[in-house]
């Protein structure tokens, strides 16, 4: 077997790097879908374990944001900062006065959802899919505004969580299908 030149080795390394980025990015998207599914099923039932859905969703958002490949690095940095600040705000919600704890936790969840909306708009722009635009322009903003500025409504939230799950499931399906079809073009995020 002939020895590879440095240029060929660099090309193979970049391909492997992009493939791992693509795999972890899509794993984050799948975690978001699983978290949204748990939330859509457990929240309407009043099961206290619906918070596992929130944690799974937020872990998926963070993982996808870390491995997001985007042409503008500043946008990725802003998304990561918003998501990280949202996670820190949620953790701080357990240590602030009881009067402000709920608002801090909801504010943190809202910031993570804002980061997820940013990634959904990236997918919508990149793949020209309606689901990404619906998530980024209507789905996430509706749930954020409704829970931050109005009293929590169990029925409204249940319907919104189900809608978010269906939109995320469709978007994830298109993203995964595009990744599987990419063949030689390993980096599907460009």
Buried (B, 14 or more C-beta within 10 A) or exposed (E): EEEEEEEEEEEEEEBEEBBEBBEBBBBBBBBBBBBBBBBBBBBBEEEEEBEBBBBBBBBBBBBBBBBBBBEEEEBBEEBBEBBBBBBEBBEBBEEBEEEEBEEBBBBBBBBBBBBBBBBBBBBBEBBEBEBBBBBBBEBBBBBBEBBEEEEEEEEBBBEBBBBBBBBBBBBBEBBBEBBEEEEEEBBBBE
